[in-house]
Amino acid sequence: MVPIERITEEMERRLHEAKTARDEGQRREAFAAIRSLAEVALGGRPQSRIPEVKPMPLSGPQPLPGVQPVPQAAPKREEDGANGDSIFDF
């Protein structure tokens, strides 16, 4: 375990960095470090802003009960002027 004195020294150093930062990015980085140090000092686990997502196995499409499957489309027309899957090919 890290001594509390070491954590508070690092927090003070990061606070000084936040006060003297020239841009918003450096300031936000210093504050994020202070937040992490506080979590360590309190003995907690840092909370993630993104919830953990558990993977789900993928499977093929399942037919719905009571619904008839749609018949397959007719083969593409390949004659002169035909446009493949166009709705105007008849």
C-alpha positions as CSV (number, residue, x, y, z in Angstrom):
1,M,0.0,0.0,0.0
2,V,1.2,3.5,-0.8
3,P,1.7,5.8,2.2
4,I,-0.9,8.5,2.5
5,E,1.8,11.2,2.8
6,R,3.2,10.1,-0.7
7,I,-0.3,10.3,-2.2
8,T,-1.0,13.8,-0.7
9,E,2.4,15.1,-2.0
10,E,1.5,13.9,-5.5
11,M,-1.9,15.5,-5.2
12,E,-0.4,18.8,-4.2
13,R,2.1,18.5,-7.1
14,R,-0.8,17.8,-9.5
15,L,-2.8,20.7,-8.1
16,H,0.1,23.1,-8.7
17,E,0.2,21.7,-12.3
18,A,-3.5,22.4,-12.7
19,K,-3.1,26.0,-11.4
20,T,-0.2,26.8,-13.8
21,A,-1.5,24.9,-16.8
22,R,-1.5,26.9,-20.0
23,D,-4.3,25.0,-21.8
24,E,-7.5,23.2,-20.9
25,G,-6.1,19.8,-21.8
26,Q,-3.2,20.0,-19.3
27,R,-5.6,21.2,-16.6
28,R,-8.0,18.3,-17.2
29,E,-5.2,15.8,-17.1
30,A,-4.0,17.2,-13.8
31,F,-7.5,17.0,-12.3
32,A,-8.0,13.5,-13.6
33,A,-4.7,12.5,-11.8
34,I,-6.0,14.1,-8.6
35,R,-9.2,12.1,-8.9
36,S,-7.3,8.9,-9.4
37,L,-5.1,9.6,-6.4
38,A,-8.1,10.3,-4.2
39,E,-9.6,7.0,-5.2
40,V,-6.3,5.3,-4.2
41,A,-6.3,7.2,-0.9
42,L,-9.9,6.2,-0.1
43,G,-9.2,2.6,-1.0
44,G,-11.9,2.5,-3.7
45,R,-11.7,1.3,-7.2
46,P,-11.9,4.0,-9.9
47,Q,-15.2,4.0,-11.6
48,S,-15.3,3.8,-15.4
49,R,-17.6,6.1,-17.2
50,I,-18.3,3.4,-19.8
51,P,-20.3,0.5,-18.5
52,E,-18.8,-2.9,-19.0
53,V,-20.5,-4.7,-21.8
54,K,-20.5,-8.5,-21.7
55,P,-20.2,-10.2,-25.1
56,M,-23.1,-12.2,-26.4
57,P,-22.8,-15.2,-28.7
58,L,-24.0,-14.4,-32.2
59,S,-26.4,-16.7,-34.0
60,G,-28.3,-16.6,-37.3
61,P,-31.7,-15.0,-37.7
62,Q,-34.4,-16.9,-35.8
63,P,-37.8,-17.2,-37.4
64,L,-40.6,-15.6,-35.3
65,P,-43.4,-18.0,-34.3
66,G,-46.5,-17.8,-36.4
67,V,-44.7,-15.8,-39.2
68,Q,-44.3,-17.3,-42.6
69,P,-40.8,-16.9,-44.2
70,V,-40.6,-14.7,-47.3
71,P,-40.0,-16.6,-50.5
72,Q,-36.7,-16.1,-52.3
73,A,-36.7,-13.5,-55.1
74,A,-36.6,-14.4,-58.7
75,P,-33.1,-14.6,-60.3
76,K,-31.6,-11.4,-61.7
77,R,-32.4,-10.5,-65.2
78,E,-29.4,-10.2,-67.4
79,E,-30.9,-9.2,-70.7
80,D,-30.0,-6.0,-72.6
81,G,-31.1,-3.0,-70.6
82,A,-31.8,-4.9,-67.4
83,N,-30.5,-3.3,-64.2
84,G,-30.0,-6.3,-61.9
85,D,-32.0,-5.9,-58.7
86,S,-33.9,-2.8,-59.9
87,I,-37.6,-2.6,-59.0
88,F,-38.2,-1.7,-62.6
89,D,-37.0,-5.1,-64.0
90,F,-40.1,-7.1,-64.8
